[in-house]
């Protein structure tokens, strides 16, 4: 047990060290500022045995990604120094921007496992700069798909693969740097994992990792025994898909039986025409993510803890679309909704563990164009952080990345230095936290002025119409929005009105010009419990801080 715990700590530390390497050597802000990646290690069977605390959406999806890669590239074809790249959502991937790099690990020519890095690459080609094509109707609009293929062989680049991939991106220099950073991360993981196996010996290492997986499973089963047996149901909606103005239902029935749980999405709507569809890895990862948030956070996050959880998501649904449906919004936006349907269902069973929904979107803000200051074409994937929901003992955090992400914001100084925008305001939005005994977290507002001659802007968001819900009489959080004011105009408009888009929250390639101003507002978190029971001192502090206005305070009386 002691050795197993020590090994677990060292595996996690290796994954964290891989992440630091990726962060420090990458080119794009979504990596070196946002940390939108996850690193991990797998055993020879493809089981995840250790990961860092990076992106929750990727942690739960890694086992499927690894195992599908190994189905297409069998172990017997692997050699020392090989590195495989993969981003195909219909081959076990998560969505098109998410690229997985995986390197086999050998000790004395015996295969012992994998070193893995998965990250959100800012530019992947397709119909819009930055990948989030809010008006995509097929996956071919969403960028270059790469099946599992060796990008390095025996430690040397496969030049034809590099040339083919880099020819399909608007920012080949940036992509080259980010891919090199991911390769550096898996090479470091390979070195560290090889050293661990040599230190413990392969037989003992295998015994310990098998025990670690069993231990994680046992811990999760013990947690699930605390959930009352029963069937718990919940429904929520995506507002639209960018193509049609209609809502898409995500419905779940959660079956709890002793130390096992089944998460069943069969009542959900059919897949959408637009890019909000999830794929199988998203349905799995979002379900795991929800349950990890409701159980002991000290449980080792490996394949073992997922064993007691079964997910039912038949093909053809919005949570598990059929090829070639568009799906780029599935892992950022729909993942959140899937996750909170599970939490909403289980809130009845474990109210002290559950919490109201967060703002439910990353407000994905994408743009591309020529930066006259650097004479370079730039692409950026930027996000805004919503408020988190109130919980049974505390208010929700303000301006904190949504439940499937763990990303940091781009600092204003970095954003203005790297991209042709001026940030005019970056602030909390009063009264956006849902009133409750425990208030929801506040949303974030970013106001900016375009400094480029022309940029193409795309947006992928939600919760502009259906507010983030509260729990146990807690009230809804504030909705999000995106507005533009054209240079010389006094009027603020949404992009539906300004650019003739079907959806104000999901669209592609709207054009902005120098002097145009944009305001992105993220949604707030829902409240928990009856607002009239809120501690009076806490309310007074909120008013003094400007987080709740005198008008907003009426909801607490």
N, C-alpha and C positions, 0 to 999 in steps of 0.2 A: 504493500500500500504506500509506503514512504517513497520507494523508488518510482512508483507509478505517478505519484503527485509531483515529484521532482521532474520526471520526464514531461509531464503535461505542461508544467511551467516553462520548461526549456523550449518545447515545441511552439508555445504561444509567443515566447520571446523571439524566436527565430522569425516567425511570421511578422511580428512588429518591426524587426530589423529590416526585413525585406520591404515593408511598407515605407520605412524611413528612406531607404535607398531609392525607391521609386519616386517619392516626393522630392528628394534633393536633386535628382538627376533629370527630371522631366522638364518639358518645355511649356506645356499648356497650363493655364491657371486652374483648370478643373482638377488637375493632379497636384500641382505644387502648392496651391492655395486651398482648393476645395476638398482634397483627399478623397476623391470619388473613385475608390478602388478597394480591393480586398486581396490579401495574400494568405496563402495557406499551404499545408503539407498533407499529402495523402499516402496511404500505405500501398503495398503492391497490388491489392485488390481494388484500389480506387476509392477506398473509404477515406473521408476527410478525418484526419487525426489531430489537426491543430490549426487555428486561425487567429488572426489579430482582431481586435474590436474596431473594425473599419465599417464597411457598409452592410447593414442588416439584410438588405435585399439580395446581396450577393452571397452572403454566408449560407443561407438556406438553399440557394440554387447550385452551389459549387459541386455537391456530390453528383448531381445529374449531369452537369457539364463534364466533369472528369470522366464519368463512366461512359458517356456517349462518345467522347474523344477516343477512349481506349477501344471501343467497339469498331471504330473505323480504322484505327492504326493499332494493330495488335502488338502486344508486348514483344513478340519474337522479331518484329521489324525495327525495334528501337535500338539505338546505339548511344554510347556515351557521347555527350556534347550535342545531341539532338535537342531542338526546341520546336514545339508545335504551336501554331497560332490558329484561332478559331473564333468566329463570332456569329455563326448561323443560328437564329432563334428556332428554326425548325429542325435543328440537329442537337437539341438540348441546351442551346444558348438562351439568353434572357431577353435581350433586344439588340438591334443591329449595332448601336454604338458600343455595347459591352464586348470587349475583346479579351479572350483568355489566352495566356501564354503558359505553356506547361513543359517542364523539362524532366525527363526520367532520371532517376538516381540509381547508380550502380556502386556496389562495393565488391572489389575483387571480381569484377565482371558478372556479379550476381545482381539482378534487378531487385530493388528494395522499396521503391515508391516514387512519388512525384513531388516536384516543387511547382507551385501554381501561383499566378498573379492574374487577376481579372480587373479590368478598369474601364471606365466610361471614356471613350476616345471622343474628343470634341468635334472632329470633322471626319465623316466617313463617306463623302460623296453624296449622290442622290440629288433630289430635286431642290433642296434648300441648303444653304450654308449652315452647318451645325447640327444636321441630322434630324431634327424634330420637324418633320413635314406634317403640319397639322391638317393638310388636305390630301394626304396620301390615300390612295384606294387600293394599292397593292404593294407588296413588300419591295418590289423592284424600284419604287419611288424613294425608298428609304436608305439607299446607299449600298456600298459594296458588301456582299456576303462572301465570307471566306470559310469554306469547309475545313475540317481539321487537316492541316497540311504542314509539312516541315519547312520552317523559315530558316532554320539552321540545321546543318547535317554534320555530325562529327565535329562540332565546334566551329564550323565555317558557314558563312552566309550562303543561302541558296539565292544567288543573284537574280535569277529570273522571277522568283516569287516577290522579292523586294521591288523589282522594277514594275511588275504588274500591279502590285498594291499601291505603290506611291503614285503611279500614273492616274489613279482614280480619285485622288483627294485634291481639294483646292489649296491645301496648305501642306505640301509634301515635306517641307523642312520641319514643321512642327510635329507632324505625324512620325517622321523618322526619329526625332528626338524622344517622343513619348514611347515609341516601340522599343527603342534602345534602352530606355529606363526600365521598361517591364522585363526585358530580357536580362538586364543587370540584376533585377530583383530575383528572378527565378534561378539565375546562376548562383547568387549568394545563398538562396535557400538550398540549392543542390549541395553546395559545399558544406553548409552547416548540418544538413540532414545526414550526409555521408559521414561527417565527423561523429555524430551521435551514434550511428549504427556501429562504427568502428570502436567507439568507446564502450558501448554496452555489449557488443557482439550481436550478430543478427538474430540468433535464436532467442536471446533474452529480450532484445528490442521488440521482436514480434510478440512475445508473451506479454510484455508490458503494454504495448499499444492495443492488443486484443482486450486486455483487462481494462484499459482506459475506456474503450468503446462500451464494454459491458457495464462499467461503473457509471458512465454518463447515461446509459439507458436506464439503469436501476434508479438513479437520482430522478430522472424524468418520470418514471412510473410512480415513484413515491409521491411526487408532486401531484400527479393526476389523480391519485387516490383521495386527495383532499377535495376534489371537485365532486359534488353530488351527482350520482348517476341520473341520467335523463336525456331528453332531446331538447335542444335549445335552438331557436330559430331567429333570424334577423334578415332584414332587407335594406338595401341602400341603392343609390343610383348614381351613374355618371350622367352629367347634364346633357351632353351631346357628344358626337364623334367627329365634329369638324365638317362633316359632309351633309348630315341631315339634322334638322332641329327636332330631335326626339331623345328621350331619356332611355338609358340602358340599365336594366335591373340586375343587380348582383344579389343573389339570395343564397343563404346558407342554412343548412340544418346540421348542427353539431351533436353527435351522439357520444355521450360519455358513458363508458362501461368499465367500472373498476379502474384498472391502471392503463386503459387504452382509450383512444379518442379517434373518431372518424369525422372528417370535415367534408360535407357533401354539398356540392354546388349545382346539382342537377336542375334546380328550379330557376337558375339564372337565364337571362335572355340569350338568344342566338348571337353569334358574332356580328360585329358592326361592320359597316362599309368603310368607316374611317379608322384612323390609327390608334384607337384606344384598346385594342384587343390584347389580352395576355396570351402567352403560350404556356405549355405545361410547367416549365421551370418556374414561371411567375406564380401560378396557382400553388405549387408546392412551397416555394419560398415565402410567399405572403402568409400562408397558413402556419408554417413553422415560426415565422416572425411574430405573429400574433400570440402564439402559445409561449414562446420564449419571453415575451413581455409580461405574461401572466404567471410565470413560474420563477423559481429561484435563479437569479442572474449568475450565481456562482457555479451552476452546472456547466461542465466543460462543453464547449460548442463544437461538437464533432458529429459524425454520422450516427453515433450511438444514441444521442438524445432525440433523433428523429424517428427511431424505430417504433415507438409506441403510437405514432401519429400516422394515420392513413388519410389520404386526400382523394376524393372522388370528383373528377372534373372531366366529363366526357368531351371528346373532340367536337368542335363546331359551336361552342359557347363563347361568350365574350371573355371568359376566364381561360379558355384554352382553344384558340382559333385554329382553323384548318388553313394550311398553305393554299394559296399565296396571300392570305389576308394581311393588311398592314398592321403593324404591332408596336411601333416605336414608342408610343405613349403607355404601353401596357406595364412596363416595369417601373416607370416613374409615377404615373398617375393612378392607373387602375390597381396596381399593387397596393396602394394605400387604402383604396376603397375595399378591396378584398380583405385586407388585414383587419380593418375596423368592423366589417360585418361579423367576423369571427369574435372579435372583442365584444361587440354589441350583443351578440348571442350569449356569450359566456358571462356577461355582466350580471345576469340573473343568478347564475350559479355561484359566482365568486365576486360579489359586489365590492368587497374590500380590496380586491386586487385590480379591478377594472378601472378604466378612466374614460372620460369623454373624448370624442374625436379631436385630433389636431386639425389644423386648417385644411389638411387633405390635399395639398398640391405643393409642387416645388416652384410653380410659376415660372416654368422654363422659358427663358428669354434668350433667343438666338439671333445673331446677326453676322453678316459678312460683307466685306467690301474693301476698297482700297483705302489704306491709311496714308493720307498725304504727308503726314509728319515723318513717317518712316519709309514711304514709298514701297510698302509691302501689303499684300493682300492678307487681311486678318479675318479669322473666324473665332467667335466666342460663344461658349455655352455658359450662361450666367443663371443663377437661381436666386429667389427671394425666400426667406424663411418665415413660416407661419407661426402662430401661437399653438401651444400644446393644450390639451384638454385638462380640466381640473380632475383631481382624484380624491380618494376617500379621506386623505389627510393633508393635502397641500394644493395650492394653486398650480395651474399649468405654467410651464416656462414660456417666456416671451421670445419671439423671433428665434425659434430653434428648429432646425431642419426636421422635416416630416419623418414619420415613423420608419420608413424604409431607407432613409438616408442618415448619414452621420457627417454630412459635409459642412465645411466652414464657408462663410461668405467671402467673396473677393473683397479685400480691403479697398477702401476708396482710392487710396494713393496708388495701389497696384493697378486697379481698373483704369484710372485716368492716365496712367503712364503707358499701359499696354494698348489701350483702345481709344478710338476717337469719340469719346464722350466726356462731358463735364457733369459731375454729380452735384446737383443743386441742393438736394436734401436727402437724408438717410435717417429715418426716425420711426419711433413707435407711433401707432395710430390709436388714440384714446378711444375707449368704449368698444374696442373690437374683441376683447376677451369676454366670453359668454358669462353673464351673471350667474352666480351660484354660491352655495355655502363656501365652496372653493372655486374661485374664479378661473376662467380660462385664460391662457396666455395671450398677450397682445400681438397683433400683426405688425409687419414692417412695411414702410412705404419708402420707395426710392424714386426720386424725381431727377431726370437727367436731360441734358441738351446735346443733340447730335452735333459733332464737330467735323464730320466727313462730308464731302460733296454729296455722296449718296451711299446708303446702306440698304441691304435687303434684310428685313426683319421677319422672324417667325416666332410663334408663341404656342406653347402647349401647357394648358392649365385647366382648372375646374373650380368648383365652389364659388362661381360668380352669381349663381341663382339659388342653389340649394345650400343653405348655410350649414356650417359644421354643427352637428347635433350635440346636445348636452345629455347628461345622465341623471336619473333620479330627481326629476324636477329642475335640474340645471338647464339654463337657457342657451340658445344657440350663440355661436361666435359670429363675428362680422364676416361678410363675404369679401372676396377678392375682386380686383378689377385691373384693367389696363386701359389707359386713355392717352390720346395724342392731341397736342395743340400745334397746328402748323404755324410756321414762322409768319408773323404779321397778323395772325388771327387771335381773337380773344376767347374763342370757343374750344372747350375740351370735348372730344368725341371718342367713343370706342371705335375699334377697327371695323366692326360690323357697319357702322354708320359712315366712317371715313373712307374705307377702302372697299366697301361692298362685299364683305366677307359673310359667310353663312353663320359663323360662330364668332363671338367676341373673345372666346377663350382658347380657340384652336384654329390657327390659320397659318398660311405659308406666304413668304415672299411679298409682304407689304413693303413699300419703298418709303424710306424716310430720308430727309435732306438736311443739309446744314441749317441749324437754327431751329429745327423742329424739336419740341419737348415731349417727353414721354413720362408717364407716372405709372409705376407698377406697385400695386397694393396686394400684399398677401392676405389670406384670410386669418382670422383669429381662432382660438380654441374654444370648444364648448365648455360650459360650466358644469359642476358636479354638485348636486344637492340643492335644496331650496334656498334661493338668494336671501330670503328674509331671515335666515338663520346665520348669515355671515357675521363674523366677529366685527363689532362696531369699530374697534381700534384698527383692524385691518382695512376696513372700508375708508376710514379717515386717512390712513396712510396712502391709499390708492388715490384719493381725491387730492391730497397734498402733492403727490408726485405727478399729477396730471394724467394718470392712467385711466381714471374714471372721472368724467365731468359731473358737474352738479346735476345736469339733465340725466346723464346715465345712471346716477345714484338712485333715481326714482325706482329702478327695477329691484332695489334691495330693501324697499320699504313697504 
